[in-house]
Amino acid sequence: MPTVDITRHLHRFFPALQGRTIEVPAGSVAEVLRAVDQLAPGFIDYVLDERGALRRHVALSIDNRIVVDRTTLSDRVPADGVVHVFQALTGG
């Protein structure tokens, strides 16, 4: 099963995920995020916008490769993959 790693910053908002290994079924990034939302309701609302795309201030990588499809989240997460969810630095 893939694992999901979130930054310490996100633990403040989702304490149910703190100090545990987050394992979810393999599938698309969208499916992985829905599985995390089942463990910590509201997670998906934090990382996705009203259209279901990644928010501008959120970045995701699969095995240290930045997710390409930020709109439909179709990138595949392999069974042994690691998804990293972190806050992106934006602004000017």
The 8 nearest C-alpha neighbors of each residue, nearest first, counted from 0:
[[1, 78, 24, 79, 23, 22, 25, 2],
 [2, 0, 80, 79, 78, 81, 22, 23],
 [1, 3, 22, 81, 21, 82, 23, 0],
 [4, 2, 82, 21, 81, 83, 22, 5],
 [3, 5, 83, 82, 84, 2, 6, 21],
 [6, 4, 84, 83, 85, 9, 3, 7],
 [5, 7, 8, 85, 9, 84, 4, 10],
 [6, 8, 10, 9, 5, 11, 17, 85],
 [7, 9, 6, 10, 11, 12, 5, 86],
 [8, 10, 11, 7, 12, 6, 13, 5],
 [11, 9, 13, 14, 7, 12, 8, 17],
 [12, 10, 9, 13, 8, 14, 7, 17],
 [11, 13, 10, 9, 14, 8, 42, 15],
 [14, 12, 10, 15, 11, 16, 9, 39],
 [13, 15, 10, 17, 16, 11, 12, 9],
 [16, 14, 13, 17, 39, 38, 10, 19],
 [17, 15, 14, 13, 19, 18, 10, 39],
 [18, 16, 14, 10, 19, 15, 13, 7],
 [19, 17, 16, 20, 15, 14, 10, 21],
 [20, 18, 17, 16, 21, 15, 22, 4],
 [19, 21, 22, 2, 18, 3, 16, 4],
 [20, 22, 3, 2, 19, 23, 4, 16],
 [23, 21, 2, 1, 0, 20, 3, 24],
 [22, 24, 1, 0, 34, 2, 31, 25],
 [25, 23, 0, 1, 26, 31, 22, 78],
 [26, 24, 78, 76, 77, 1, 0, 23],
 [27, 25, 76, 75, 30, 31, 24, 28],
 [26, 28, 75, 30, 73, 29, 74, 76],
 [27, 29, 31, 72, 30, 74, 73, 32],
 [30, 28, 72, 32, 27, 31, 33, 73],
 [31, 29, 33, 27, 28, 32, 26, 34],
 [30, 32, 28, 34, 33, 29, 27, 23],
 [31, 33, 35, 29, 34, 30, 28, 36],
 [32, 34, 36, 30, 31, 35, 29, 37],
 [33, 35, 31, 37, 36, 32, 23, 30],
 [36, 34, 32, 38, 37, 33, 39, 31],
 [35, 37, 40, 39, 33, 42, 38, 34],
 [36, 38, 34, 35, 39, 40, 33, 42],
 [39, 37, 35, 36, 40, 34, 15, 16],
 [38, 40, 36, 37, 42, 15, 35, 13],
 [41, 39, 36, 42, 37, 38, 43, 35],
 [40, 42, 44, 43, 36, 39, 45, 13],
 [43, 41, 36, 45, 44, 40, 39, 46],
 [42, 44, 46, 45, 41, 36, 47, 32],
 [45, 43, 41, 47, 42, 46, 48, 49],
 [44, 46, 42, 43, 47, 41, 48, 54],
 [45, 47, 43, 44, 54, 53, 57, 42],
 [48, 46, 53, 54, 52, 51, 44, 43],
 [47, 49, 54, 51, 50, 52, 53, 44],
 [48, 50, 51, 47, 52, 44, 54, 53],
 [51, 49, 48, 52, 47, 70, 53, 71],
 [50, 52, 47, 48, 49, 53, 70, 71],
 [53, 51, 70, 47, 48, 50, 69, 71],
 [54, 52, 47, 69, 46, 48, 55, 57],
 [53, 55, 47, 48, 57, 56, 46, 52],
 [54, 56, 57, 53, 87, 89, 58, 48],
 [55, 57, 87, 54, 86, 89, 88, 58],
 [58, 56, 86, 87, 54, 55, 85, 46],
 [59, 57, 85, 87, 86, 84, 56, 60],
 [60, 58, 84, 83, 66, 65, 85, 82],
 [59, 61, 65, 64, 66, 83, 63, 82],
 [60, 62, 82, 64, 63, 81, 65, 83],
 [61, 63, 81, 64, 80, 60, 82, 83],
 [62, 64, 60, 61, 65, 83, 81, 82],
 [65, 63, 60, 61, 62, 66, 59, 67],
 [64, 66, 60, 59, 67, 61, 63, 58],
 [67, 65, 60, 59, 68, 64, 61, 74],
 [66, 68, 69, 65, 74, 72, 64, 73],
 [67, 69, 72, 70, 66, 71, 73, 74],
 [68, 70, 53, 72, 52, 67, 71, 66],
 [71, 69, 52, 68, 72, 53, 51, 50],
 [70, 72, 73, 68, 69, 52, 51, 29],
 [73, 71, 29, 68, 28, 69, 74, 70],
 [72, 74, 27, 71, 28, 75, 68, 29],
 [75, 73, 27, 72, 28, 68, 66, 76],
 [76, 74, 27, 26, 73, 28, 77, 25],
 [75, 77, 26, 25, 27, 80, 28, 74],
 [78, 76, 80, 79, 25, 75, 1, 26],
 [79, 77, 0, 25, 1, 80, 76, 24],
 [78, 80, 1, 77, 0, 81, 2, 76],
 [81, 79, 1, 77, 78, 76, 62, 2],
 [80, 82, 2, 62, 1, 61, 3, 83],
 [83, 81, 61, 3, 60, 4, 2, 62],
 [82, 84, 4, 60, 59, 5, 3, 85],
 [85, 83, 59, 5, 58, 4, 82, 6],
 [86, 84, 58, 6, 57, 5, 87, 83],
 [85, 87, 57, 56, 58, 88, 84, 6],
 [86, 88, 56, 57, 58, 89, 85, 55],
 [89, 87, 86, 56, 90, 57, 58, 55],
 [90, 88, 87, 56, 91, 55, 86, 57],
 [91, 89, 88, 56, 87, 55, 86, 57],
 [90, 89, 88, 87, 56, 55, 86, 57]]
